[in-house]
């Protein structure tokens, strides 16, 4: 992955990722050309907008602090103008809230450019 400003990372295959503070991990979307599904991206690395919504299912995970989350995790959000609008069906503490898109954490990885 490579840095795309402070908030986003890019990956091979036309992917862009943002760091989700609700899930404590990165979420990736394919933008531009390529197989579906694809999201539109406004091209603004500091105040990105992606469409449609981002829906993530994770059957099991270990967060960056080593905490194990055996239950299914769901995150559903819109990213608009540099803010994450978490929908009420998200299964974390930020459900129903809108927060600024955080900078990509240096200790999370994928930080090189």
Buried (B, 14 or more C-beta within 10 A) or exposed (E): BEBBEEBBBBBEEBBBBBBBBBBBBBBBBBBEEEEEEBBEBBEEBEBBBBEEEBBBEBEEBEEEEEEEBEEEBBBBBBBBEBBBBBBEEBBBEBBEBEBEBEEBBEEEEBEEE
